[in-house]
Amino acid sequence: MLQRLFRPNPARLAGEALYAAAAGQARRPDFYTRGGVADTREGRFELYSLHVILLVERLKGETGLAGEARQLLFDRYVKGLDDAFRELGVGDLSVAKRVKKLGQAFYGRLKAYEEAVAGLPDAAALTDLLTRTVLEDRVEAAGALADYVIRTRDALSRQSVEALLTGEPHWETL
């Protein structure tokens, strides 16, 4: 009985693993050195959010363990934002307001992303979205990033949910 009581929650483990995968991919230097993403707090936030969105979208509509992991991925994303603000020395009273604002920004990005990919294979809306958000209006890099997102989205859709939940999603290269 004690073993069952102290056994790790599989959905929590999967959510943590997915979070780590998204954060790790968003930290890849090539996005910043040749991909046009500014190596700033804003640029890192946008790229980090984009990778979480790709995973959230892939798990959309899944039930059971995958559905729980999707929610726990988002919860961990929010906790990561909270942790980052605290590391920057933001006071306790301000952290909640800032995290709430960024959480709302995430949902706005998710909605805009869903609308943009609904127009695929025409990538104009996706390219425009990425230019305004992740690339902070750096138009010259938008095509390559849009292509990366489309290829990664396709690769994730071909990957089994079970494989995703191990925390090793297949990311394409930029």
Buried (B, 14 or more C-beta within 10 A) or exposed (E): EEEEEEEEEEBBBBBBBBBBBBBEBBEBEEBBEEBBBBEEEEBBBBBBBBBBBBBBBBBEEBEEBBBBBBEBBBBBBBEBBBEBBEEEEBEEEEBEEBBEEBBEBBEEBBEBBEEBBEEBEEBEBBBBBBBEBBBBEBEEBBBBBBBBBBBBBEBBEEBEBEEBBEBEBEBBEB
